[in-house]
Structure formats: structure tokens, C-alpha cells
Amino acid sequence: MITTAIAVLAALLVAIAAVFVARAVYFRPQLGVLLLAAFVPLNGLLVILPLPGIVSGWKEGLLLYTLICAWLRRRRVPAGEVVAPTILLPWWPAAAVFVVFGVASALISFGVIGFVGIKVTFFYLLLVVVLWLAPFDARDRDRLVSVLMGMGAFTSLVGIAQLLAGPAFLVSLGYEYGTQVRTSGGLLRVFSTFNLPFPFGLYVMLSLLVGGAVALANPSRRRNLLFLCFAPVMVVAMSTAIVRAAILGLAVGAIYMIVIRFRALAAPVIAVAVLIGAILPFVPTITSVFFSSSSLNERSGRWNEVIEKIRTHPFGEGLGSSGAAADRISTAQGTVFSGLSTNYQPDNYYVKTALELGPIGLWAVIALLLSSLLWCTRLSRTLPGQDGALTLGVGASIVASLFASLVATYFEIFPIDVYFWLLLGVVGCAAAQHESSTGRSPSDRAAPVSRPTFASS
């Protein structure tokens, strides 16, 4: 009886809070985007919470509600009035090819059920639409950086706590051994508030790159100084996830930032790298985990099979024919997995794209990433203050994604896909507002999406 009363009271409090949040998001849709960014790192906790399965759709529901609010709150522009674009998206041609070709591929290959694969791949592109209708101003962008810094630090602390607690304690909480709780070479792969080690490692990597770029540009600000002081702890926490894609991405992203802006850090970074390289041979357990050749041999063997499939299917086997999307399509079709998934699980996003969409789809993805990177690199040199630093961090995250995609299905990992589209949209808002205030384009190649609408701020 007492338990039921507590549950009812908790549900009532949540409902009341939801009403207040819904009202706030309606009047300022940007808040919905910030809430999504803040809480997606905690989505993995649903695994151990006694909540109905429908709750897992909170993120999709929040995004759709925010999109509706942004549309309803858009500014109505009188006929004949000319206004500046609210967002700049020079990468949109490549994204359009990717989306159109991907949607057509999914529907032709799987019919109506192909919408499952479309949702997995493209759903969070709606964040760019929200930012088009309700663009982030400078304060919103600063809050997003604070969210990324704060949640990166918080999830790192939780990860270290998991390492200290050990696998048995995590299983006692309700996590499943072999699913969330994993080991490699006898070492626990921590996953923090996520459902797997992979998103945890990649999220901390993203936080370090974007937050680090902003913090290094203005280390005198208290928030930034605290983040820089805590960054070594975050690096250690990220390493305990044993995600090579995250370590590789952090390394190349840091090199990018040093080359573009922070060249004074080259000597200290090289010294740290040499020190780590000198220590690793004396820690064989860690060395064997991170530099195992068996994993590479297994990958190369599977890639040969994929190359043969690409030859026989030049336009791909269909969006959603592999990876997490394939599992969700199989589930939607009524397939029940008694153990491991029987669908092909690629560990390289380029291989996955080539398998599903063929050379055309692969070209679109690479063009999207490279055009975004070139754009961010230009903007990082022209945008003033924190916006320039934020854009540099986003550029570093794109460099990281280019390399991390070689060893992981990077853009299929939640919430990395959320942040990819979100950060591109946020940079587009900064570029458009800078152009509007100065009367000149911050980038020669910045092409506007000129819909004269935006949410009130």
C-alpha cells in the first residue's frame, strides 16, 4: 500500500513538472533542445529503473514537441519584407543526397518497415530544422557548452565510481553481465550512465574536444578553468571504457586544434604522448587490450566479405540492412533474438554505408563530413570570441568522427548522432548571426537557408 502511494505521488510530481517544462518549451523552444542535450547522456539509466518501456521514447517525444512549438512560435514575416537567414548550412547538398538516397533505399528494400531504418539514421536531423525555426543565440550556445562540459564531467565521475565498485555491484543494481557489464582482458569496461561503453567513451571524447576548445580560448573564466583542471580525470575515465575509437578521436581532434589555433600546446602534448608511450610497455595488461591484433584480423576478414557484397549490390543492400537499424527492423518484423543478433554488425561506419547504400551513399557521407570540416575550419578563424572557439571544437569533433568511423559505427551510436546534428546546427546559427550583425559572410562558402522565420527569444 505504501509503495503504491509513493509511486502515485512520484507520478503526480513528474506530471506536474512535465506541465511546467512543456509550457516553458512552448514559449522558448530552444529550451527543449537544451533539455534534450542535457538528458540524453542519462538515457542508459532506464535499463535499471522500474519504468514502462514507453518511457524510452521520451527523447523522440521531446524533440517532436519542440519542433511543433518552434513552428507555432515562428515569426510571421509580412509580405515583401526581407530578413537575414536564421541559419547557414553549406553542407546541405551532401546531406540532401544522403537523405534522399537513404530514404529511397530503405523504402525500396524494406517497404513501409524501412521507416525504422530511416528513423535510426536521420531522426535527429530534425534538430537542424528546430534551430532553423528557433535559432540559438549567444546565450543559448554558452549554455550548451556548459551542458556538454558539466555532463562530460558528471558521467566521468560515475564511470570512475563504477570502476571502483566492480562488476558484481553493477549486476546487483540490475545491469546485465555481457550486455551492459563487459570486461576486456580482465578489465571492466565502464559505461557510466549509458547503456554501453562505446557511447560513454565517445561522449566524453566529444565533451573534451568541444569543451576543451572553448575553455582553452578563455581559461580565466571560472567554468572553463574548472573544466581544464578536471580534464585529466575525464581522460582517465574515457580510457577505462576501453573504446579505441574514442582514444583515436581525441588524439586526432587534439592535433587538429593545436595545428589550427593552440600551437603553444604542441610541446606539452608531445611530451605527454612520449611519456605514455614509454610507460605502456611496462603495463602488458593494458597494452594487450588496446593493441590486440586479433580484432584487426577479424575486421579485415569481414571486410573482404563486404567488398564482395558491394560488387554484387552496387547501390547497396538497403538502408538499415546492418547494425542497430537491422536489429530494430527485425524486431519490428517479429523476429526474437534468443542470444546475439544474427544481423551483420559492422565496426566501421564507411563499410556500413558502402554495404547499405553503395558508392553513392559513401560519397555523400564523406562529402558531408569534409564540407562541414572545411566550413568549421574557416569559421573558427573568423567568428569572434567564444563562437570561434566553439566552432573550432566542433571542427575537432568532425575530425575525430572521420577517424573514429574507421573502427566504429560512429553515427549510429546514441547520443553521438544527436550531438553531431545539434552542433552543426548551432554553428550555423552563430555564422548566420555574425553575418547579420557585420553585413558580410564569415565564410566564402556559407550558403544560407533563407526562411524568414525564427522563434522569439
N, C-alpha and C positions, 0 to 999 in steps of 0.2 A: 504493500500500500504506500509506504513512504517512498520507495523507489519510483513508483508510478507518479506520485505527486511531484517529485523532483524533476522527472522527465517532462511532465506537463509544464512546470514552471520554466524550465530551461527552454522548451519550445516556444513558450509565450514571450520570453525575453528576446530570443532570436528573431521572432516575428516582428516585435516592436522595433528592434534595431534595424531589421531589413526595411521597414517602412521609412525610417529616418534616412537610411542610406539611399533608398530609391528616390526619395524627394530631393536629396542633395545632388544626386547624379542627374536628375531631370533638369534642375536649374543650372548645373555646370557639368556637362558630360565628360570633361577632362578628368573629373574626379573618378569616374568609372574606370578609365584607363589606368590611372594611378593605383586604384584598388586592385585591379587585375594584376598589375606588375608586382604589387606588394605581396599578394597572397598565393600566386601560382607556385612559389617555392615550397609552400606548406601543403600542397595538394597530396603529397605522398602520405601524410598523416591519416588520410581517410582509410588507409588499409587497416589501422588498428582501432579506429573509432566505431562504436556501435551505431552506425547510421545507415539508413536505407540506401541502396545503390543509386537511386535517382539523384542523390546529393552530389555525386561525382560530376554531374553536368552543370555545376554552379558557374564554372568559368565560361562555358558557352552561353549560358543564360545571361550572365552579367555583360558579356560582350554584345550580345544581340540587343539587350535592353539599352545599353549605352549607345549603340548605333541608332536605335529608334529615337532616343532622346536627342541625339545630335541632329538628326533630321528634323525633328519637330522644333528644335530651338535655333535652327539655322536662320541667318539673317535674310530677309526678303529684300532684294535689291530692286529699286524702281527701274522701269524700262528706260534704257538709254544711259544709265549711269555706268561708268567704267571704274572697276575696282581692281586692286592688285591681287594676284593669285595668292591663295592661302597656303599653298604647299608646292614645292618643287620636287619633281620626280624624274630626273633624266634617265633613270634606268627602266622606265615604264615599257619601252618597246620590247626589251628582252623578257620582262615579266609577263607582258601580254602574250607573247609567243608561248612561253612556258605554260601559262594558264589555259589558253585556248587549245593548245595541242594536248595538254594533260587531260582536260575535261573531255575532249573528243575521244581520246584514247580509252579513258575509263568507261565511258558510256557505250562505245562500240564493243569493247571487250567483255564487259560485265552487265550491260543493260542498266536498269534502274539501281541495282545494288552497287553499281560503280560510284554512286554518290558517297558511299562510305570512304572510298579511297580519295575522292575529291575533298571531302571534309578533312581527312587526316593531313593532306598535303597543303591545302590552300585556305583553310578556315580562318587562320589568324591574319591573313592578308586584309581581312575586314578592319583591322586596326588602322591601316593606312586610310581607309575610307572614313573612319571616325575622325582621324586627325585632319582630313581634308575638310570635313564639315565643322569640326571643333578643334582648331589648331592649338597646340601647346604654346603658351607664351614663355618668356624667360623664367618666370617663377615656377611654372609647371615643369620646365626642363630641369631646373635646380632641384625640385622635389623628387623627380625621377632619379636623378643622380644620388640623392640621399637614400632613396629606397634601395637602389642597387648596392650602394655601399653598406647600408645597415643590414639588409637581408643576407648579403655575402658574408659579413662578419658573424651574424647570428647563426646561420647554417654551418659555418665553420666551427663555431663553439659546440654546436650539437654533434657535429661529426667527431670532434675530439672526445666528447663525453661518451659517444658510442664506442670508440676505440678503447677507452678506459673501462667501460662496463663489460665488454666482451660479448661474444655471440650468444651464450646461454641466456644472459639477461634480455637481450633483444628478442629472442624467441619467446621468452616468458611474457613479453609485452604483447605478443600476438603476431609478430613478423614471422614469415615462413623461411625456414632454412633451405637454401638452394634457390630461392626466388629473390627476396629482399636481402637476406643474410647470406653473404657469399665470402669465400676465402680464396686466396691465391698464394700458393707456396706456404701455406700455414698462416698467412697474414689475413686479418679481417679487412675486407673492403668496405669501408664505411659509406653510408648513403644519406646520413643526416635526416632531414625532413622530406627527402624524396623517396621514390619507390625503388630506385636502383642506384648503384654507384655512378653510372655514366652521367645522368643529368646533374648530380651533385658536383662532380669534378668539373664539368663543363660550365656550370653556372658560376662556380667560384672563379674559374678562369675568366669568364666574362666580366664579373664584378671587379676583378683585379685590373683588367685592361682598361675598361671604361672609367671606373672609379679612380684608378691609378693615374690615368692621363689628366683628369680634372684636378686631382689632389696635387700632382707634381707641378701643375701650372700655377697654383696658388697655395703653397704649403703653409702660409701664415694663417689661413683660416682654420679655426679650431676643428671643425668637422674633418677637413682634409688632413690636418696633422694627425688626428687620432687614427684615421684610416691608414695613413702611411706607417704609423707605428705598429698597427695591428696586421699589416700586410704579410710579414713573415709567418705569423701564425696561420693566416689563410693559405699560404703556400704549402705549409706542412699539412694542414687539413686536406687540401686538394690532393696532395700526394698520397694520403692514406686511402683514397678511393681507388688507387691503382688504375687510373684511366690514362693510357698513353696519349690519347687524343688531346686531353686537357693539358698535359705537360708540354706536348709538342706545340699546341696552340699558344700557350703562354709564352714559350720561348720565342717563336717567330713573331708574335704580336709585340713583345717587348723590343725585339730587334727593330721592327718597323718604327716604333715610337722613338727609339734612340736615333735612328737614321733621319727621320723627318724633323724632330724637334729637340729631343733631350740628349744631345750628343755628349754632354758633360758626364752622363751616366755610363758611357761606354766602358771606361776603365774599371769602375767598381763592379759592373755586371760581368765583365770578362774575368775579373779576379775571383768572383764568387763561383762562376762556372768552372774555372780551373780547380778551385778548392773542392767542389763537389766531385769533379772527375777524378781527383786524387784520392778521395775518401771511398768512393763506390767500390773499387776492387777489394777493399777490406771488409765489405759487408756483402758476402756472397748471396745471402738470402734475398736481399732487395735487388741485387744485380740480376739474379736468375729470374725474378718475377717480371722486371721491366724489360729485359733484353732476351727473352726466350725466343729461340729460333723456330721452335715447333709451331708457334702461332703464325709466323710468317709463311712457313712451308704449307700450312693448312690453307691459308688465304690464297697463295699462288695456285694451289691445286684447284680450288673452287673457281678462281678467275678464268682458268682455261676452259672450264665448262660454260661459263657465262659468255666468253668470246664466241664459242660455237653457237650458243643460242642467239646472240646478236646477229651472226651471219645468216641464220635461218629466219630471223624476225627483224628485218631492217628498220621497221617502225615500232619495234618493241612489242612486248607481250601484254602491254596494257598497264596503265597507272593503277597501282595497288596490287600488282601480281606478286610482290615480295615484301618482306619485312613486316612491320607492325600493321600496315594497311592491309596486307594479305590476311593476317590473323583476324582482323576485325571484319573483313569481308566474309571469311569462312564462318565466323561466329554468327554473322547476320544471316548466313545461308543455313544455319542449324548445325554446323559441324561442332562437335565436342572433342576437345583435346584431353586425352587421359594423362598425357605427360608433356614432353616438349612438343613445340609446334612442328608440324610436318611441312610447313611452308618454308621456302628458301629465305634465310636470314642473312642478307649481305652485310659486310662490315666495312663497306666503302660506298660513300654516297654517289660517287661518279659511276661506279659499277652498277649500283641500284638504278640510277637514272637511265644509263645506257640499256640495261636489261628491260626496263619498263617502257621507255619512250624512244629508244634508239638514238642514233647520232643527232637527230634534230633536237630532241629533248635535252641531250647532254650539252649541245651547243648553247641552247637557251639558258641553262643553269650557269654555265661558265661565263656567258656574256653578261648575265645579271650580276654575278659576283664581281667581275672585273670592272664593269661600268660603274657599279656602286663604289668600288675601291678607288678608282681614279677620281670620281666626284668628291668623295670624302677627303682624299688627299689634297685636292685643290682647295676645298673649303677650309681645311684645317690651317691653311696658310693665310686665308683672307678673312674669315669670320673673327670678330673681336672677342677678347675675354674668354669667359667660360665656354661659350658656344664653340669657339675654335678648338678648345681642349676637348670638349665633349665629342666633336666631330673626329678629332684625332683618335680618341678611344674607340669610336665606332669603326673607323678605318682599321684599327688594330684588330678589332674583333672579326672583321671580314677577312683579313689576312690569316688570322687564326682558323677561321672556318674553312678557308681554302686548303690548308694543310691538314686540319683535323678530319676533314671529309675523306682523306685518304685511308684513314684507319677506323672510321665510324660513320654511321648513317646520321650525320650531324643534324641535318634539318628535319629529321623525323623524330628527334628526341625532344620531348616536352620537359621544361618550358623554353628550350633554346629557340624553337620555332617562333614562340610568342615574342621573344625579345629581338629576334632578327628583324621582323617586320616592324615592330614598335620603334626600334632605334632608327631604322631607315626613315620612317615617317617623321620622327622627332627632328632629325637632321633636316628633312625637307621643310619643316615649319620654320626652323631657325634661318635657313637660307632664304626663304620667301620673305620673312620679316626683315631681314637685313637688307635685301634688295629694295623692299618697300620704303625703308627709312633712309636709304642712301641714294636711291634712284638709279642704281647700277647693279648689274648681276654679280654676285660673288663668285661665279664660276662660268667660264665661257660656254660650257656645255649644259648648263642648267636649263631644262625645258619645263615651262610651267604647266600645271594642270589648273586651268583658269576658270574654275567655277566660282562665281562671286557669292559664296555662302560661307558663313562661319558661325559658330555658337558664341553667344555672348560670354564675355569674360568679366 
